[in-house]
Amino acid sequence: MKRLTSFAIFIFLFLSTAFTQVRSATEILNEANAQAAKENKNVFVIFHASWCGWCHKMDSAMNDPVCKKFFDDNFIVCHLVVMESKGKEHLQNPGAMALMNRYTAGNSGIPFWLIFNSEGKLLADSKIRPPGASLDAPGKNSGCPASEAEVANFIQVLRKTASLNQEQLLTIQKRFRQNESK
């Protein structure tokens, strides 16, 4: 009986992992674009990894009850797993690192984020650039905005890519500034 139970558990675990597949970056983005078009929103893509503390801070700030609704009302937020630690590479979304490299030239840490319209046109990213510089210009990744300069850049990006009023932007600014001390 013990052998039969052990065998049944083994089969269950094998089958549950054999048919569990990590979705590709293309699948995730296509789904997000379709939902964004349907809901008249932009797509906020966050590249992250399970080990990344700043990635967790970004998620915590965006999901904080004081500002979660602002993001939910304006964006379809999706995560793409990249740069996982040894032994957890199976969590990475196929094609995600290639997509990230396309927009970072391979020289950015995580979190790194992109904002697209529902047709897939890049509207903004997490790089800090001089005022008026194009998205092609080099810049420094702000990652999870925390410093005064990073948060100010983030607020400017949100001003351009979302329908947020000044009070909502100030709420987001205040919450993200808390990341510096956490």
C-alpha positions as CSV (number, residue, x, y, z in Angstrom):
1,M,0.0,0.0,0.0
2,K,2.9,2.3,0.8
3,R,4.4,1.7,-2.6
4,L,1.2,2.4,-4.3
5,T,0.7,5.7,-2.5
6,S,4.3,6.7,-3.2
7,F,3.9,5.8,-6.9
8,A,0.6,7.7,-7.1
9,I,2.3,10.8,-5.6
10,F,5.2,10.5,-8.0
11,I,2.9,10.2,-11.0
12,F,0.8,13.2,-9.8
13,L,3.9,15.4,-9.3
14,F,5.4,14.3,-12.6
15,L,2.3,15.0,-14.6
16,S,1.6,18.3,-12.9
17,T,5.2,19.6,-13.7
18,A,5.3,18.0,-17.1
19,F,2.3,19.9,-18.3
20,T,3.1,23.1,-16.5
21,Q,4.8,25.3,-18.9
22,V,6.1,28.8,-18.5
23,R,4.5,31.1,-21.0
24,S,6.5,32.9,-23.5
25,A,7.1,36.7,-23.5
26,T,5.2,36.9,-26.8
27,E,2.2,35.1,-25.4
28,I,2.1,37.3,-22.3
29,L,2.4,40.5,-24.4
30,N,-0.1,39.5,-27.0
31,E,-2.6,38.8,-24.2
32,A,-1.8,42.1,-22.5
33,N,-2.1,44.1,-25.7
34,A,-5.5,42.5,-26.5
35,Q,-6.8,43.3,-23.0
36,A,-5.3,46.8,-23.2
37,A,-7.1,47.5,-26.5
38,K,-10.3,46.2,-25.1
39,E,-10.0,48.4,-21.9
40,N,-8.4,51.4,-23.6
41,K,-5.2,51.1,-21.5
42,N,-1.5,51.0,-21.9
43,V,0.7,48.0,-21.1
44,F,3.2,48.3,-18.3
45,V,5.8,45.5,-18.6
46,I,8.1,44.8,-15.7
47,F,11.2,42.6,-16.1
48,H,12.0,41.0,-12.8
49,A,13.3,37.9,-10.9
50,S,12.4,36.1,-7.7
51,W,15.6,37.0,-6.0
52,C,15.4,40.8,-6.8
53,G,14.6,42.9,-3.7
54,W,14.0,46.0,-5.8
55,C,11.6,44.1,-8.0
56,H,9.6,43.2,-4.9
57,K,9.7,46.8,-3.8
58,M,8.3,47.9,-7.2
59,D,5.5,45.4,-7.0
60,S,4.7,46.4,-3.4
61,A,4.6,50.1,-4.3
62,M,2.4,49.6,-7.3
63,N,0.1,47.2,-5.4
64,D,-0.1,49.4,-2.3
65,P,-3.8,50.2,-1.6
66,V,-3.0,54.0,-1.7
67,C,-2.1,53.8,-5.4
68,K,-3.1,50.4,-6.8
69,K,-6.3,51.7,-8.4
70,F,-4.4,54.4,-10.3
71,F,-2.2,51.7,-12.0
72,D,-5.1,49.3,-12.5
73,D,-7.3,52.1,-14.1
74,N,-4.5,53.0,-16.5
75,F,-2.4,50.0,-17.3
76,I,-2.4,46.3,-17.9
77,V,0.6,45.3,-15.8
78,C,2.5,42.2,-16.8
79,H,5.7,40.7,-15.5
80,L,8.4,38.9,-17.5
81,V,10.9,36.8,-15.6
82,V,14.5,37.2,-16.5
83,M,18.0,36.7,-15.0
84,E,16.9,34.1,-12.5
85,S,19.4,32.5,-10.2
86,K,21.0,29.1,-10.8
87,G,18.5,26.4,-10.4
88,K,15.5,28.7,-11.1
89,E,16.1,29.4,-14.7
90,H,13.0,27.3,-15.5
91,L,10.9,30.3,-14.2
92,Q,12.2,32.6,-17.0
93,N,9.7,33.5,-19.7
94,P,11.1,32.3,-23.1
95,G,12.0,35.4,-25.2
96,A,11.9,37.8,-22.2
97,M,15.6,38.4,-22.0
98,A,15.8,39.0,-25.8
99,L,13.0,41.6,-25.5
100,M,14.7,43.3,-22.5
101,N,18.1,43.3,-24.4
102,R,16.3,44.9,-27.4
103,Y,15.4,47.9,-25.3
104,T,18.4,48.1,-22.9
105,A,21.3,47.0,-25.2
106,G,22.0,44.4,-22.5
107,N,23.3,46.9,-20.0
108,S,20.5,47.3,-17.5
109,G,19.7,45.7,-14.2
110,I,16.3,44.8,-12.9
111,P,13.6,45.8,-12.4
112,F,13.4,47.3,-15.8
113,W,10.1,48.4,-17.2
114,L,8.6,49.4,-20.5
115,I,5.2,51.1,-21.3
116,F,3.6,50.3,-24.6
117,N,0.3,51.3,-26.1
118,S,-2.1,48.5,-27.0
119,E,-0.6,48.2,-30.5
120,G,2.8,47.5,-29.1
121,K,4.4,50.9,-29.7
122,L,6.9,51.8,-27.0
123,L,5.8,54.9,-25.1
124,A,8.3,55.0,-22.3
125,D,10.8,53.0,-20.3
126,S,12.6,53.1,-17.0
127,K,15.7,55.0,-18.2
128,I,16.4,58.5,-17.0
129,R,17.5,60.7,-19.9
130,P,18.1,64.4,-20.3
131,P,14.8,66.4,-21.0
132,G,13.8,66.1,-24.6
133,A,16.0,63.1,-25.4
134,S,14.4,60.4,-27.5
135,L,13.8,56.8,-26.3
136,D,16.8,55.8,-28.4
137,A,19.1,57.9,-26.3
138,P,21.2,56.2,-23.7
139,G,20.0,56.6,-20.1
140,K,20.4,55.1,-16.6
141,N,17.8,52.6,-15.5
142,S,15.8,54.0,-12.6
143,G,14.6,50.4,-11.8
144,C,12.2,50.7,-8.9
145,P,12.0,54.5,-8.5
146,A,13.1,55.6,-5.0
147,S,15.4,58.6,-5.1
148,E,14.1,62.0,-5.7
149,A,15.4,62.1,-9.3
150,E,14.1,58.5,-10.1
151,V,10.6,59.3,-8.7
152,A,10.5,62.6,-10.5
153,N,11.3,60.8,-13.8
154,F,8.7,58.2,-13.0
155,I,6.0,60.8,-12.4
156,Q,6.9,62.5,-15.7
157,V,6.5,59.1,-17.5
158,L,3.1,58.6,-15.8
159,R,2.0,62.1,-16.8
160,K,2.6,61.1,-20.4
161,T,1.3,57.6,-20.4
162,A,-1.7,57.7,-18.0
163,S,-4.7,59.7,-17.2
164,L,-3.8,60.7,-13.6
165,N,-4.6,64.0,-11.9
166,Q,-2.1,66.0,-9.8
167,E,-3.4,64.6,-6.6
168,Q,-3.0,61.0,-7.8
169,L,0.5,61.7,-9.1
170,L,1.4,63.2,-5.7
171,T,0.1,60.1,-4.0
172,I,2.2,57.8,-6.2
173,Q,5.2,60.1,-5.7
174,K,4.9,59.9,-2.0
175,R,4.6,56.2,-2.0
176,F,7.5,55.5,-4.3
177,R,9.7,57.9,-2.3
178,Q,9.2,55.6,0.7
179,N,11.2,52.9,-1.2
180,E,14.4,54.8,-0.5
181,S,14.0,54.2,3.2
182,K,12.7,50.6,3.1
